Amino acid sequence: MSKYEPLARYLNGLERDSWDAKFPDIERVLGFDLPKSAYTYPAWWSNQDGHHSQTRGWRDAGWETCNVNLPDKRIRFVRIGKRKPALAKTGTIENQSRPSDREIEKLIASARELTGIEDRETIMATALRHLIQAEAAKGLAALGGSDHQAKAPERRRFW
């Protein structure tokens, strides 16, 4: 679990699509003080994809930051896209509503078309295996590990 996951859960639980936060408010949500760099460098609050756990925290929950005001110790979080299902303590998705029988049949039909697997039980078992593997990989990544089957995108070379 990322140390910034409490912030992600808090943001995800908000009904509104923006939150004007004071740094002490964020610290209360997190349960610890923000690092000195959060008070000093606007870049700490950037939305760049990468390896910064704080950025992953709000981005994974579907939020971005804007209007960083270091002198006043304020920032605005803005929801991007639709509200996501609640994050469980392990970073997995919980409390999703049960799909209708019609939705399930559509998913089965799509799976048959995409995979060529005709047997419903085989489709269900395969889907569950992949779901379990993906959720386990998320938990492992949150602990700082990696998924041995994960493939990094090819890096662009500029020479």
Secondary structure, DSSP 8 states (H G I E B T S, - for coil): --TTHHHHHHHHH-SSSEEEEEHHHHHHHHTS---HHHHH-GGGG----SS-HHHHHHHHTTEEEEEEETTTTEEEEEE-SS----B-TTS-B-------HHHHHHHHHHHHHHH----HHHHHHHHHHHHHHHHHHHHHHHTT---TT----------
